[in-house]
Amino acid sequence: MAGDVLTIENLSVGYRDGRYVRPILREVSFGVPRGKTVALVGESGSGKSTIAGAAMGLLPKHRAEQSGRILFRDGDREIDLTRLSPSAFQKLRGSRVAMAFQEPSAALSPVVSIGTMLTETLSMHERVTAGEARRRAVEVLAHVGFPDPTGAMKRYPFELSGGLRQRAMLASALICRPALVIADEPTSALDVTVQAMALKLLGDLQDELQLGLLFITHDFGVVANIADYVIVLRDGIVVEQGTMHDVLKNPKSDYTRALLAAVPRLEGAPFALNPTHARSSAIQTLAPVWKERIGPPPGSPLLQITDVSKTFTARKRGLVAAESDTVDAVLGVSLTVNAAECVGLVGESGCGKSTLSKMILRALTPDSGTISISDGKTMRSVTSLSGSALSKHRARVQYVFQDPFASLNPRLTAEEIVTEPFVIHGLGDPAHRLRWAAALLELVGLEGVMLMRHPNAFSGGQRQRIGIARALALGPDLLICDEPVSALDVSVQAQILGLLDGLRQDLGIASLFVSHNLAVVRAVASRVYVMCRGRIVEAAPTAELFANPHHPYTKALLAANPEPDPDRKLDLAALMQGRASDPAAWDEPYRLKKGAKARYKTVGEGHIVAIA
């Protein structure tokens, strides 16, 4: 169309694999109007990033076969990007067509300051003096919301928070005032409150600069808050496209309806889990390994954390010598997990969730307070364990990690990964271990024939199932699930949540489910603890917490969770201008000073809230 800044016509892409060409995109067509946002939605492997790579001229020339047209309109010019030479594309890329990537930590050079990155980008595409380049860089940093744009020029990416790194990447994309920005999952790595502010920023910048924005995502909640139009992609084929309101309110494709149904929500009926029930044959095979499970009966306390604190000493550079500063990673936390119960622990990056998890495993030792676990008869202190007793404790408490690819050794087969706990603890001979490994894969919904495959041969959901199988190997009483579905597509996410719920029901395994996503926690947990700046700020039964939140931080988390509903936009006023996680910004009686422990007020049955 004439008003489109980008038009894709019958784009097909395939990758050569020997004599075979594997199709990735099949005759994809759509447009991005000037000043509008088009959301490109689909699961991993659907071809979303391939479209971005084709539009940016970044597909591997030696492997990719491409047909169709990609038309870019810049003023009176119409350019077919598929016909551009590498040198011509280099001039266009970053100046008139820019890209914002998913993970700012990986996209920004750790040894180049923010100011140098911006001024070099500008100088590469425009003839400007050093002073003009610096002025424009400071201007664009202010534009994307840096609180101190002049000071940020000297900062390196590792000195910035995740939200500020994302803003720095947006500044890099906008420094040359492009006509089109392609954003590939630019908010998926951010906490929900930071994501909400980033979405507002993108919307404001688009209105002001009249950018065309191609926004690639798998999150329909984000789509509802930023998109004008939606393209749904599956296996390289467009299965549905239309206005955001029409696609979300009245989807025509069965695939679109299935994706929307798989999204956990904050309101209405809780997300319906479909528990994957364990096969009795697999449980019987593993009985010799699991015979020593000694946890208490369901409903009895399994893990008790009482007034636990952990402080780290950070070093900062002074004018003369290094000065020290302290960080209260965990401050006076108390928490209980009962046998066969799933408890949610919710908070954003840096709140202390991971530090608390490591102390439960005794990977870290608390400075004060007690962590106790039941041996079936009495509660035993974790901090006093050593030697073989500590080894047995770690067998009873297992970890499921966030990133299933990073947590699996790429050189080991699935069999070697799953049997490693047996080897470490000296259980069984090779024949027994192989039989147990096959049973573990069966337990998590995989086939025994997959044992010889390496991690790169599995999908993301299958890799997470292998991680869960490894965690189950020694028959634990407690799983610590650290963001176990945040890296997965919504349909795969639903499968993994169903698997974990089935294991809880069938095997009586308790779990501490750590997440920043309240909608996911609502689906799986019976009770929820909300953590901020090292403190538990609110705790309640799940239904009570969502129906009657008290603490301003809990309210901000709920307000920041995007819902896939055009009629329920994000409530940005509840985010307190990005200061929702700052205890000094909370209203009385919730406001807390640095280093101060909270007191707790009971506001309902099992419902407590932190106050000063």
C-alpha positions as CSV (number, residue, x, y, z in Angstrom):
1,M,0.0,0.0,0.0
2,A,1.1,3.6,-0.7
3,G,1.0,4.5,3.0
4,D,3.2,1.6,4.1
5,V,6.8,2.3,5.1
6,L,7.5,-1.5,4.6
7,T,5.7,-3.9,2.3
8,I,6.6,-7.6,2.2
9,E,5.3,-9.4,-0.9
10,N,5.2,-13.2,-1.3
11,L,8.4,-13.6,0.8
12,S,9.7,-17.2,0.9
13,V,13.0,-18.2,2.6
14,G,14.6,-21.6,2.8
15,Y,17.9,-22.8,4.2
16,R,20.2,-25.1,2.3
17,D,21.1,-28.3,4.1
18,G,23.3,-30.3,1.8
19,R,21.1,-31.0,-1.3
20,Y,17.9,-30.3,0.6
21,V,16.4,-26.8,1.1
22,R,14.4,-26.6,4.4
23,P,11.5,-24.1,4.0
24,I,11.3,-21.4,6.7
25,L,8.9,-18.8,5.2
26,R,6.2,-19.5,2.6
27,E,4.8,-16.6,0.6
28,V,4.5,-14.2,3.5
29,S,2.8,-10.9,2.6
30,F,1.9,-7.9,4.8
31,G,2.6,-4.2,5.2
32,V,3.8,-1.8,8.0
33,P,2.0,1.6,7.7
34,R,3.9,4.8,8.6
35,G,3.3,5.8,12.2
36,K,1.7,2.4,13.1
37,T,2.7,-0.7,14.9
38,V,2.4,-4.2,13.4
39,A,2.8,-7.0,15.8
40,L,4.3,-10.2,14.3
41,V,3.2,-13.0,16.6
42,G,4.2,-16.7,16.7
43,E,5.9,-19.3,18.6
44,S,9.6,-20.2,18.5
45,G,10.5,-21.5,15.0
46,S,7.6,-19.9,13.3
47,G,9.9,-17.7,11.2
48,K,9.4,-14.3,12.9
49,S,13.1,-13.6,13.3
50,T,13.8,-14.8,9.7
51,I,11.5,-12.0,8.5
52,A,13.4,-9.5,10.5
53,G,16.7,-10.8,9.2
54,A,15.5,-10.6,5.6
55,A,14.3,-7.0,6.1
56,M,17.7,-6.1,7.6
57,G,19.8,-8.0,5.0
58,L,21.2,-10.2,7.7
59,L,20.4,-13.7,6.4
60,P,23.4,-15.9,5.7
61,K,24.1,-15.6,2.0
62,H,25.8,-19.0,1.7
63,R,22.8,-20.8,3.1
64,A,19.6,-18.8,2.5
65,E,17.5,-19.0,-0.6
66,Q,15.0,-16.1,-0.9
67,S,12.3,-15.1,-3.2
68,G,9.6,-12.3,-3.2
69,R,10.0,-8.6,-2.6
70,I,10.7,-6.4,0.5
71,L,9.8,-2.8,-0.4
72,F,11.0,0.1,1.8
73,R,9.5,3.5,1.2
74,D,11.5,6.5,2.5
75,G,9.9,9.7,1.4
76,D,9.6,9.6,-2.4
77,R,12.0,6.7,-2.7
78,E,10.9,3.1,-3.0
79,I,13.7,0.5,-2.5
80,D,13.5,-3.2,-3.0
81,L,15.7,-4.4,-0.1
82,T,16.2,-7.8,-1.7
83,R,18.2,-6.2,-4.5
84,L,20.5,-4.0,-2.5
85,S,24.2,-4.6,-2.6
86,P,26.0,-5.2,0.8
87,S,27.5,-1.7,0.7
88,A,24.2,-0.1,0.0
89,F,22.5,-2.1,2.8
90,Q,25.2,-1.0,5.2
91,K,24.4,2.6,4.5
92,L,20.7,2.0,5.0
93,R,20.9,-0.3,8.0
94,G,21.1,1.7,11.2
95,S,20.2,5.0,9.5
96,R,16.8,4.6,7.9
97,V,16.0,1.1,9.0
98,A,17.0,0.2,12.6
99,M,16.6,-2.8,14.8
100,A,16.2,-3.3,18.6
101,F,17.2,-6.8,19.8
102,Q,15.8,-9.1,22.4
103,E,18.7,-9.3,24.9
104,P,20.4,-5.9,25.4
105,S,23.2,-7.5,27.4
106,A,24.2,-9.5,24.3
107,A,23.5,-6.8,21.8
108,L,25.6,-4.1,23.5
109,S,29.4,-4.3,23.7
110,P,30.6,-4.5,27.3
111,V,33.8,-2.6,26.5
112,V,32.2,0.3,24.7
113,S,30.6,3.1,26.7
114,I,27.0,4.2,25.9
115,G,28.3,7.6,24.6
116,T,30.9,6.1,22.3
117,M,28.4,3.6,20.9
118,L,25.9,6.4,20.1
119,T,28.4,8.9,18.6
120,E,30.1,6.2,16.5
121,T,26.7,5.1,15.1
122,L,25.8,8.6,14.2
123,S,29.2,9.5,12.7
124,M,29.0,6.3,10.6
125,H,25.9,7.5,8.8
126,E,26.0,11.3,9.0
127,R,28.6,14.0,8.6
128,V,28.6,15.6,12.1
129,T,31.2,17.2,14.3
130,A,32.2,15.5,17.5
131,G,30.3,18.2,19.5
132,E,27.2,17.8,17.4
133,A,27.4,14.0,17.7
134,R,27.7,14.3,21.5
135,R,24.8,16.8,21.7
136,R,22.6,14.4,19.6
137,A,23.6,11.4,21.8
138,V,22.6,13.2,25.0
139,E,19.4,14.4,23.4
140,V,18.3,10.9,22.3
141,L,19.2,9.4,25.8
142,A,17.0,12.1,27.3
143,H,14.3,11.2,24.7
144,V,14.2,7.5,25.8
145,G,13.9,8.4,29.4
146,F,17.4,8.3,31.0
147,P,17.3,10.1,34.3
148,D,20.8,11.5,33.8
149,P,21.6,11.4,30.1
150,T,24.9,13.4,30.4
151,G,26.2,11.0,33.1
152,A,25.0,8.0,31.1
153,M,27.3,8.8,28.2
154,K,30.2,7.6,30.4
155,R,28.5,4.4,31.6
156,Y,29.1,0.9,30.3
157,P,26.3,-1.6,29.7
158,F,27.2,-3.7,32.8
159,E,26.7,-0.6,35.0
160,L,23.1,-0.2,33.9
161,S,19.9,-2.0,35.0
162,G,18.1,-4.2,32.6
163,G,15.5,-1.4,31.9
164,L,18.2,1.2,31.2
165,R,20.2,-1.2,28.9
166,Q,17.0,-1.6,26.9
167,R,16.6,2.1,26.7
168,A,20.2,2.4,25.6
169,M,19.6,0.0,22.8
170,L,16.5,1.9,21.7
171,A,18.6,5.1,21.8
172,S,21.1,3.4,19.4
173,A,18.2,2.5,17.1
174,L,16.8,6.0,17.1
175,I,19.9,8.1,17.0
176,C,19.8,8.5,13.2
177,R,16.0,9.2,13.2
178,P,15.0,6.1,11.1
179,A,11.7,5.7,9.3
180,L,11.3,2.0,10.3
181,V,12.3,0.2,13.5
182,I,12.2,-3.6,13.8
183,A,11.9,-4.7,17.4
184,D,12.6,-8.4,18.0
185,E,11.2,-9.4,21.4
186,P,12.6,-6.1,22.9
187,T,10.7,-6.5,26.2
188,S,10.7,-10.2,26.9
189,A,13.8,-10.2,29.0
190,L,12.5,-7.4,31.2
191,D,10.6,-7.5,34.5
192,V,6.9,-6.7,34.2
193,T,7.1,-3.2,35.6
194,V,10.1,-2.3,33.5
195,Q,8.4,-3.9,30.5
196,A,5.3,-1.8,31.1
197,M,7.4,1.4,31.1
198,A,9.3,0.3,28.0
199,L,6.0,-0.2,26.1
200,K,4.8,3.2,27.1
201,L,8.1,4.7,25.9
202,L,7.8,2.9,22.5
203,G,4.3,4.2,22.1
204,D,5.2,7.8,23.0
205,L,8.3,7.7,20.7
206,Q,6.2,6.3,17.8
207,D,3.6,9.0,18.2
208,E,6.2,11.7,18.3
209,L,8.5,10.5,15.5
210,Q,5.8,8.8,13.3
211,L,7.9,5.6,13.1
212,G,6.8,2.5,11.4
213,L,7.3,-0.3,14.0
214,L,7.4,-4.0,13.3
215,F,7.2,-5.5,16.8
216,I,8.1,-9.2,17.0
217,T,6.7,-11.1,20.1
218,H,5.1,-14.2,21.4
219,D,3.2,-12.3,24.1
220,F,-0.4,-11.4,23.3
221,G,-0.5,-9.3,26.5
222,V,2.2,-7.0,24.9
223,V,0.3,-7.1,21.6
224,A,-2.9,-5.7,23.2
225,N,-0.9,-2.8,24.6
226,I,1.1,-1.7,21.7
227,A,-0.2,-3.0,18.3
228,D,-2.4,-1.5,15.7
229,Y,-2.3,-4.6,13.5
230,V,-1.5,-8.2,14.1
231,I,0.1,-10.9,11.9
232,V,0.0,-14.4,13.3
233,L,2.6,-16.7,11.9
234,R,2.8,-20.5,12.2
235,D,5.5,-22.7,10.5
236,G,6.4,-19.8,8.2
237,I,2.8,-19.3,7.0
238,V,0.5,-16.3,7.9
239,V,-2.5,-17.9,9.4
240,E,-4.3,-14.7,10.4
241,Q,-3.9,-11.0,10.1
242,G,-6.1,-8.0,10.9
243,T,-6.5,-5.1,13.4
244,M,-5.4,-5.8,16.9
245,H,-8.9,-5.5,18.2
246,D,-10.4,-8.0,15.6
247,V,-7.7,-10.6,16.1
248,L,-7.8,-10.6,19.9
249,K,-11.5,-10.2,20.2
250,N,-12.7,-12.4,17.3
251,P,-9.9,-14.7,16.2
252,K,-10.7,-16.7,13.0
253,S,-7.9,-19.2,13.1
254,D,-8.0,-22.3,15.4
255,Y,-4.3,-21.7,16.0
256,T,-4.8,-18.1,17.2
257,R,-7.6,-19.2,19.4
258,A,-5.4,-22.0,20.9
259,L,-2.6,-19.5,21.6
260,L,-4.9,-17.1,23.3
261,A,-6.5,-19.9,25.4
262,A,-3.0,-20.9,26.6
263,V,-2.2,-17.4,28.1
264,P,-2.5,-17.3,31.9
265,R,-4.7,-14.4,33.1
266,L,-5.1,-12.3,36.2
267,E,-8.9,-12.2,36.2
268,G,-11.7,-14.5,35.5
269,A,-11.4,-18.3,36.0
270,P,-7.9,-19.4,36.7
271,F,-5.9,-20.8,33.8
272,A,-7.0,-24.4,33.5
273,L,-4.1,-26.7,34.0
274,N,-4.1,-30.1,32.2
275,P,-2.0,-32.2,34.6
276,T,0.2,-34.7,33.0
277,H,-0.2,-37.8,35.2
278,A,2.7,-40.1,35.9
279,R,2.6,-43.6,34.5
280,S,2.6,-46.2,37.2
281,S,5.2,-48.3,35.3
282,A,7.7,-45.5,35.4
283,I,7.1,-45.0,39.2
284,Q,7.6,-48.7,39.9
285,T,10.8,-48.7,37.9
286,L,12.1,-45.8,40.0
287,A,10.9,-47.2,43.3
288,P,14.4,-48.6,44.3
289,V,15.9,-45.1,44.0
290,W,13.1,-43.3,45.7
291,K,12.6,-45.7,48.6
292,E,14.3,-43.3,51.0
293,R,12.0,-40.4,50.5
294,I,11.3,-39.3,54.0
295,G,9.2,-36.2,53.7
296,P,6.2,-35.5,56.1
297,P,2.6,-36.3,55.1
298,P,0.9,-33.8,52.7
299,G,-0.1,-30.6,54.4
300,S,2.6,-30.8,57.1
301,P,5.4,-28.3,57.1
302,L,8.3,-29.5,54.9
303,L,10.4,-26.3,54.7
304,Q,10.5,-23.5,57.3
305,I,12.4,-20.3,56.8
306,T,12.5,-18.0,59.8
307,D,13.8,-14.4,59.9
308,V,16.6,-15.1,57.4
309,S,19.0,-12.4,56.3
310,K,21.9,-12.2,53.9
311,T,24.1,-9.2,53.2
312,F,26.7,-8.9,50.5
313,T,29.6,-6.4,50.4
314,A,30.1,-4.6,47.1
315,R,33.1,-2.6,46.2
316,K,32.9,0.8,44.7
317,R,35.6,3.1,43.5
318,G,36.4,6.1,45.6
319,L,38.7,9.1,44.8
320,V,41.6,7.7,46.9
321,A,40.9,4.1,47.7
322,A,38.2,1.5,47.3
323,E,35.3,2.0,49.5
324,S,32.9,-0.8,50.5
325,D,29.1,-0.8,50.4
326,T,26.6,-3.3,51.6
327,V,23.6,-4.8,49.9
328,D,20.8,-6.4,51.8
329,A,20.0,-9.2,49.4
330,V,17.6,-10.9,51.9
331,L,16.3,-9.1,55.0
332,G,14.3,-10.9,57.7
333,V,12.4,-13.3,55.4
334,S,10.1,-16.0,56.8
335,L,8.4,-18.5,54.6
336,T,6.8,-22.0,54.9
337,V,6.3,-24.7,52.2
338,N,4.1,-27.7,53.1
339,A,4.5,-31.2,51.8
340,A,2.9,-31.7,48.4
341,E,2.2,-28.0,48.1
342,C,3.1,-25.5,45.4
343,V,4.1,-22.1,46.9
344,G,4.7,-19.1,44.7
345,L,7.6,-16.6,45.3
346,V,7.0,-13.5,43.2
347,G,9.4,-10.6,42.6
348,E,11.5,-8.8,40.0
349,S,15.2,-9.1,39.3
350,G,17.4,-8.2,42.2
351,C,14.6,-8.8,44.8
352,G,16.5,-11.7,46.5
353,K,14.6,-14.7,45.1
354,S,17.7,-16.4,43.8
355,T,19.8,-15.7,46.9
356,L,17.0,-17.2,49.1
357,S,16.9,-20.3,46.8
358,K,20.6,-20.8,47.1
359,M,20.5,-20.6,50.9
360,I,17.8,-23.3,50.9
361,L,20.2,-25.5,49.0
362,R,23.1,-24.3,51.2
363,A,25.0,-23.0,48.2
364,L,25.0,-19.8,50.4
365,T,24.9,-19.6,54.2
366,P,22.6,-17.1,55.8
367,D,24.0,-14.4,58.1
368,S,21.2,-14.9,60.5
369,G,17.9,-16.7,60.9
370,T,17.1,-20.4,60.4
371,I,16.2,-22.7,57.5
372,S,14.8,-26.0,58.5
373,I,13.5,-29.0,56.6
374,S,11.5,-32.0,57.9
375,D,13.0,-35.5,58.0
376,G,9.5,-36.9,58.4
377,K,9.6,-36.6,62.2
378,T,11.3,-33.4,63.2
379,M,12.6,-30.2,61.6
380,R,16.4,-30.2,61.0
381,S,18.4,-27.0,60.5
382,V,19.9,-26.8,57.1
383,T,22.7,-24.5,58.2
384,S,24.1,-27.1,60.6
385,L,24.4,-29.8,57.9
386,S,27.8,-30.9,56.6
387,G,29.4,-33.9,54.8
388,S,27.1,-36.7,53.9
389,A,24.2,-35.1,55.7
390,L,24.5,-32.0,53.4
391,S,24.8,-34.3,50.4
392,K,21.5,-36.1,51.3
393,H,19.8,-32.7,51.9
394,R,20.7,-31.6,48.3
395,A,19.4,-34.8,47.0
396,R,16.0,-34.0,48.7
397,V,15.9,-30.4,47.4
398,Q,16.4,-30.2,43.6
399,Y,16.5,-27.2,41.2
400,V,14.7,-26.6,37.9
401,F,16.5,-23.8,36.1
402,Q,15.1,-20.9,34.0
403,D,17.0,-21.5,30.7
404,P,16.7,-25.2,29.7
405,F,19.5,-24.8,27.0
406,A,22.0,-23.1,29.3
407,S,21.4,-25.5,32.2
408,L,22.1,-28.7,30.1
409,N,25.6,-29.6,29.1
410,P,25.6,-29.6,25.2
411,R,28.3,-32.3,25.1
412,L,26.3,-34.8,27.1
413,T,23.4,-37.0,25.8
414,A,20.0,-37.0,27.5
415,E,21.0,-40.3,29.1
416,E,24.2,-38.9,30.5
417,I,22.4,-35.8,31.8
418,V,19.6,-37.7,33.5
419,T,21.9,-40.4,35.0
420,E,24.5,-37.9,36.3
421,P,22.8,-37.7,39.8
422,F,23.0,-41.5,40.1
423,V,26.7,-41.5,39.3
424,I,27.4,-38.7,41.8
425,H,25.5,-40.5,44.6
426,G,26.9,-43.9,43.6
427,L,23.5,-45.5,42.8
428,G,23.1,-48.5,40.6
429,D,25.2,-50.0,37.8
430,P,25.2,-48.9,34.2
431,A,22.3,-51.2,33.3
432,H,20.1,-50.0,36.2
433,R,20.9,-46.3,35.4
434,L,19.9,-46.8,31.8
435,R,16.6,-48.3,32.8
436,W,16.0,-45.6,35.4
437,A,16.8,-42.9,32.8
438,A,14.2,-44.3,30.4
439,A,11.7,-44.3,33.2
440,L,12.5,-40.7,34.1
441,L,11.9,-39.6,30.5
442,E,8.7,-41.5,30.4
443,L,7.7,-39.7,33.6
444,V,8.1,-36.3,32.0
445,G,6.4,-37.2,28.8
446,L,9.3,-38.1,26.6
447,E,10.2,-41.4,24.9
448,G,13.1,-43.6,25.9
449,V,14.5,-43.6,22.3
450,M,15.4,-39.9,22.9
451,L,18.1,-40.9,25.4
452,M,20.9,-40.8,22.9
453,R,20.2,-37.3,21.6
454,H,22.1,-34.2,22.6
455,P,20.3,-31.0,23.9
456,N,20.5,-29.2,20.5
457,A,18.3,-31.9,19.0
458,F,15.4,-31.0,21.3
459,S,12.9,-28.2,21.4
460,G,12.8,-25.7,24.2
461,G,9.9,-27.5,25.9
462,Q,11.6,-30.9,25.5
463,R,14.9,-29.5,27.0
464,Q,12.9,-28.3,30.0
465,R,11.4,-31.7,30.5
466,I,14.9,-33.2,30.5
467,G,15.9,-30.7,33.2
468,I,12.9,-31.7,35.2
469,A,13.7,-35.4,34.7
470,R,17.2,-34.7,36.1
471,A,15.8,-32.9,39.1
472,L,13.5,-35.9,39.8
473,A,16.2,-38.5,39.5
474,L,16.9,-38.9,43.3
475,G,13.3,-38.7,44.4
476,P,13.3,-35.2,45.9
477,D,10.7,-33.9,48.4
478,L,11.0,-30.3,47.2
479,L,11.6,-28.7,43.8
480,I,12.8,-25.1,43.5
481,C,11.5,-24.0,40.2
482,D,13.4,-20.8,39.2
483,E,11.3,-19.2,36.4
484,P,10.9,-22.6,34.7
485,V,8.6,-21.4,31.9
486,S,9.6,-17.8,31.3
487,A,11.8,-18.8,28.3
488,L,9.1,-20.9,26.7
489,D,6.2,-20.2,24.3
490,V,2.7,-20.0,25.8
491,S,1.5,-23.4,24.5
492,V,4.7,-25.1,25.7
493,Q,4.5,-23.2,28.9
494,A,1.0,-24.6,29.5
495,Q,2.4,-28.2,29.0
496,I,5.2,-27.7,31.5
497,L,2.9,-26.2,34.1
498,G,0.6,-29.2,33.6
499,L,3.5,-31.6,34.0
500,L,4.7,-29.9,37.3
501,D,1.1,-30.0,38.6
502,G,0.7,-33.7,37.7
503,L,4.0,-34.5,39.5
504,R,2.8,-32.7,42.6
505,Q,-0.5,-34.6,42.6
506,D,0.9,-38.1,41.8
507,L,4.2,-38.0,43.7
508,G,3.5,-35.6,46.5
509,I,6.5,-33.4,45.5
510,A,6.3,-29.9,46.9
511,S,7.6,-26.9,44.9
512,L,8.7,-23.4,45.5
513,F,7.7,-21.7,42.2
514,V,9.9,-18.6,41.7
515,S,8.6,-16.2,39.1
516,H,8.0,-12.5,38.2
517,N,4.8,-13.4,36.4
518,L,1.8,-13.3,38.7
519,A,-0.6,-14.7,36.1
520,V,1.6,-17.9,35.9
521,V,1.8,-18.2,39.7
522,R,-2.0,-17.8,39.9
523,A,-2.3,-20.9,37.8
524,V,-0.1,-23.2,39.9
525,A,0.3,-22.0,43.5
526,S,-2.0,-22.4,46.5
527,R,-0.2,-19.6,48.4
528,V,1.9,-16.7,47.2
529,Y,4.8,-14.7,48.8
530,V,5.6,-11.3,47.2
531,M,9.3,-10.2,47.6
532,C,10.8,-6.8,47.0
533,R,14.3,-5.4,47.9
534,G,15.1,-8.5,50.0
535,R,11.8,-8.4,52.0
536,I,8.5,-10.3,51.9
537,V,6.1,-7.5,51.4
538,E,2.9,-9.5,51.2
539,A,1.8,-13.1,51.6
540,A,-1.6,-14.7,51.2
541,P,-3.6,-17.6,49.8
542,T,-3.6,-17.2,46.0
543,A,-7.2,-16.3,45.5
544,E,-7.1,-13.8,48.4
545,L,-4.0,-12.1,47.1
546,F,-5.4,-11.5,43.7
547,A,-8.8,-10.4,45.0
548,N,-7.6,-8.1,47.7
549,P,-4.0,-6.9,47.4
550,H,-2.8,-4.4,50.0
551,H,0.8,-3.5,49.4
552,P,1.6,-0.9,46.8
553,Y,4.3,-3.1,45.2
554,T,1.8,-6.0,44.8
555,K,-0.6,-3.7,43.2
556,A,2.1,-2.4,40.8
557,L,3.0,-6.0,39.8
558,L,-0.7,-6.7,39.1
559,A,-1.1,-3.5,37.1
560,A,2.1,-4.2,35.1
561,N,1.0,-7.6,33.9
562,P,-0.2,-7.2,30.4
563,E,-3.5,-8.9,29.6
564,P,-4.4,-10.1,26.0
565,D,-7.5,-7.9,26.1
566,P,-7.8,-4.7,24.1
567,D,-10.3,-3.4,26.7
568,R,-7.8,-3.8,29.6
569,K,-4.8,-1.7,28.9
570,L,-1.9,-1.4,31.4
571,D,-2.6,1.0,34.3
572,L,0.6,3.0,34.1
573,A,-0.4,5.3,36.9
574,A,-0.2,2.4,39.3
575,L,3.5,1.9,38.4
576,M,4.5,5.1,40.3
577,Q,6.6,6.4,37.4
578,G,8.9,3.4,37.6
579,R,9.5,3.7,41.4
580,A,7.1,0.9,42.5
581,S,10.1,-1.2,43.8
582,D,11.6,1.7,45.8
583,P,10.6,1.3,49.5
584,A,11.2,5.0,50.1
585,A,8.5,5.8,47.5
586,W,5.7,3.8,49.1
587,D,2.9,5.5,51.0
588,E,2.6,5.2,54.7
589,P,2.5,2.8,56.5
590,Y,4.4,0.8,54.0
591,R,7.4,3.1,53.5
592,L,10.6,1.5,54.7
593,K,14.1,2.9,55.3
594,K,17.2,1.2,53.9
595,G,18.2,-1.7,56.1
596,A,15.0,-1.7,58.1
597,K,13.2,-5.0,58.7
598,A,9.5,-4.9,58.1
599,R,6.8,-5.6,60.7
600,Y,3.7,-7.6,59.5
601,K,0.0,-6.9,59.9
602,T,-2.6,-9.5,59.5
603,V,-5.3,-8.3,57.1
604,G,-7.2,-11.6,56.4
605,E,-7.0,-15.3,57.0
606,G,-3.5,-16.3,56.1
607,H,-3.0,-12.8,54.6
608,I,-0.1,-10.6,55.9
609,V,1.3,-7.3,54.6
610,A,4.6,-5.6,55.5
611,I,4.5,-2.2,57.3
612,A,7.1,0.0,58.8
